[in-house]
Structure formats: C-alpha cells, structure tokens
Amino acid sequence: MAKDGVAVWVRLLRQKDAPHLVDLFEHMSSESRYRRFHQPTDNVPPQQVWAEANKIATAVPDEQLGLIAFSVLPGEGEVTVGVARIVWLSDSIAEVAMSVRDDRQGQGIGKRLLTMILELAQITGAEKVIGMVQNDNTPMWYLFDNLPYPIERMIDGTESEIIIDLSHTPAEW
C-alpha cells in the first residue's frame, strides 16, 4: 500500500513486460530520466525506447533480475508505477537501478522496490550491490541513508558510486 492508500503490487519482471517499461519511461519527466539514465533522454526515438525495453525485459535471469510494481490509478486503470533491477557483474556483485513514475514518487514505492530488489540480490548470492547516483538526488540519498546495510560512497564530480554491503543480515527498518 502506498502512503496515499493506493494499492501497489510487485512481481518479477517478465519477458512480456516491454510495454510496461515503455509506459513507465513515458511517465517520467526529463529530470527523472536524467537522474535514472545519467544523460538527457528527451529526444530518444520511440524505436530506441522500445528496443531498450525489449532488451531489459528479455534478458536471461543469469544476467539480471527485476521487479515491476503496478497500481490501479483513477482514469488510467492498471499501470506500471515502478521498476527495480539488478544486473550481475560477477557471481557476487550486481549493479542496481530503479525508476518510479513521477506522479507516484514520494509514496514509498521506491523504498519498497529498493528493499525488495536488495533482498532478492542477497538471496541469489550478491555480496555487494553497486550503483551510480547524482549527488543532488536527495530522494535517492534518503533511501540509501536509511538502508539496513552498510554503504560506501565514492564521490566523483556530480555523481557518486555507492557500494552496498549485503554480506551481513540487515537490521529491521
């Protein structure tokens, strides 16, 4: 349940989810896209968006694991509200990425997705999860600062690389 009382359900990302990923991308502002992809994405041709969504949706589980969140929104029906995934870099290290639809940010969806994807990473053998975050992305830093795992932050200009240590059992939130 989101903070505003709207139901949210999460499931594993599946091969047929490319349309959901495109819909999520289309419901993100220029700023949200920049924060997620670390580059401007305002003029990306639709065929490129679809190609990337298909690539993500059809990746084999040995390469990535993803979670996708849905809600029923007034006037829209069932829609994608967020996605989180890990991409395996080695047997024990994965990279994390996450997006939440702009009109659903601030509702606890990102926290839920991040918690769930880190637990999934830990269960499937990750000892460390890495990610890149812009230094001025206050909402993401709030999430990372409140994780029950130790985090190392290495600042590099306007971005920071984070390393989340999953080798310990997390404390309760």
QUIQUI-V185731 format. One record per residue. N is the residue number from 1. RES is the residue in one small letter. PHI is phi in whole degrees, -180 to 180 (none if undefined). PSI is psi in radians with two decimals (NA if undefined). NEAR is the number of other C-alpha atoms within 8 Angstrom. Layout:
BEGIN
{{N,RES,PHI,PSI,NEAR} {N,RES,PHI,PSI,NEAR}}
END
This chain:
BEGIN
{{1,m,none,2.29,8} {2,a,-75,2.90,10} {3,k,-58,-0.55,7} {4,d,-87,0.14,6} {5,g,89,-0.04,6} {6,v,-77,2.27,10} {7,a,-66,2.46,8} {8,v,-131,2.30,10} {9,w,-127,2.61,8} {10,v,-127,2.47,8} {11,r,-144,2.99,7} {12,l,-66,2.52,8} {13,l,-68,2.35,10} {14,r,-122,2.92,7} {15,q,-60,-0.50,9} {16,k,-85,0.16,7} {17,d,-91,0.08,10} {18,a,-54,-0.77,12} {19,p,-60,-0.60,9} {20,h,-68,-0.66,9} {21,l,-68,-0.70,11} {22,v,-64,-0.76,11} {23,d,-60,-0.74,9} {24,l,-61,-0.81,13} {25,f,-57,-0.74,9} {26,e,-71,-0.29,7} {27,h,-104,0.40,9} {28,m,-114,2.41,12} {29,s,-73,2.96,8} {30,s,-56,-0.73,9} {31,e,-66,-0.78,7} {32,s,-63,-0.72,9} {33,r,-64,-0.73,14} {34,y,-63,-0.74,11} {35,r,-65,-0.61,11} {36,r,-78,-0.80,9} {37,f,-100,-0.10,8} {38,h,61,0.48,8} {39,q,-162,2.74,7} {40,p,-63,2.43,8} {41,t,-134,0.49,9} {42,d,-72,-0.56,5} {43,n,-117,0.60,4} {44,v,-75,2.21,7} {45,p,-61,2.48,6} {46,p,-53,-0.65,6} {47,q,-65,-0.53,6} {48,q,-72,-0.69,8} {49,v,-61,-0.81,10} {50,w,-64,-0.72,11} {51,a,-62,-0.76,8} {52,e,-67,-0.71,8} {53,a,-62,-0.74,12} {54,n,-64,-0.70,11} {55,k,-61,-0.77,8} {56,i,-68,-0.80,8} {57,a,-67,-0.51,12} {58,t,-103,0.10,9} {59,a,-63,2.51,9} {60,v,-76,2.60,6} {61,p,-58,-0.43,6} {62,d,-68,-0.30,6} {63,e,-101,-0.58,8} {64,q,-157,2.81,11} {65,l,-135,2.45,11} {66,g,-138,2.72,11} {67,l,-123,2.50,13} {68,i,-130,2.38,13} {69,a,-113,2.49,13} {70,f,-130,2.72,12} {71,s,-147,2.81,13} {72,v,-100,2.07,10} {73,l,-110,2.49,9} {74,p,-54,2.28,5} {75,g,78,-0.10,4} {76,e,-122,-0.37,7} {77,g,77,-2.65,8} {78,e,-76,2.16,8} {79,v,-134,2.75,10} {80,t,-77,2.26,13} {81,v,-114,-0.22,13} {82,g,-175,2.84,15} {83,v,-149,2.53,13} {84,a,-139,2.49,14} {85,r,-150,2.78,12} {86,i,-120,2.50,13} {87,v,-117,2.18,10} {88,w,-71,2.23,12} {89,l,-101,-0.47,8} {90,s,-159,-3.05,6} {91,d,-64,-0.43,7} {92,s,-125,0.05,10} {93,i,-129,2.32,12} {94,a,-132,2.71,14} {95,e,-103,2.44,11} {96,v,-110,2.54,11} {97,a,-146,2.61,9} {98,m,-153,2.55,12} {99,s,-141,2.50,9} {100,v,-130,2.34,13} {101,r,-53,2.41,13} {102,d,-54,-0.81,9} {103,d,-76,0.02,5} {104,r,-118,0.06,9} {105,q,-69,2.61,10} {106,g,83,0.15,6} {107,q,-107,0.11,9} {108,g,89,0.02,9} {109,i,-68,-0.76,14} {110,g,-61,-0.74,14} {111,k,-61,-0.78,8} {112,r,-64,-0.82,8} {113,l,-64,-0.77,14} {114,l,-63,-0.78,10} {115,t,-59,-0.81,9} {116,m,-67,-0.73,8} {117,i,-70,-0.59,13} {118,l,-70,-0.67,10} {119,e,-64,-0.73,8} {120,l,-64,-0.73,8} {121,a,-60,-0.79,12} {122,q,-63,-0.79,11} {123,i,-62,-0.61,7} {124,t,-92,0.18,6} {125,g,110,0.00,8} {126,a,-73,2.32,14} {127,e,-99,-0.48,10} {128,k,-139,2.54,12} {129,v,-127,2.31,15} {130,i,-114,2.82,12} {131,g,-164,2.85,10} {132,m,-114,2.33,8} {133,v,-138,2.37,11} {134,q,-68,2.46,10} {135,n,-63,-0.44,9} {136,d,-96,0.21,5} {137,n,-85,1.31,9} {138,t,-53,-0.79,7} {139,p,-60,-0.70,6} {140,m,-69,-0.68,8} {141,w,-65,-0.63,8} {142,y,-60,-0.81,8} {143,l,-61,-0.84,10} {144,f,-64,-0.68,8} {145,d,-67,-0.34,6} {146,n,-106,0.24,7} {147,l,-76,2.65,9} {148,p,-85,0.29,8} {149,y,-117,2.62,11} {150,p,-67,2.44,8} {151,i,-128,2.36,9} {152,e,-109,2.36,7} {153,r,-122,2.22,8} {154,m,-119,1.90,7} {155,i,-77,2.33,9} {156,d,-138,1.57,7} {157,g,68,-2.13,5} {158,t,-89,-0.03,8} {159,e,-125,2.87,10} {160,s,-133,2.46,13} {161,e,-91,2.37,12} {162,i,-115,2.57,12} {163,i,-126,2.04,11} {164,i,-99,2.13,11} {165,d,-88,1.89,11} {166,l,-96,0.13,14} {167,s,-76,-0.08,8} {168,h,-115,2.68,6} {169,t,-71,2.25,6} {170,p,-72,2.63,7} {171,a,-77,2.82,6} {172,e,-70,2.55,4} {173,w,-77,NA,5}}
END
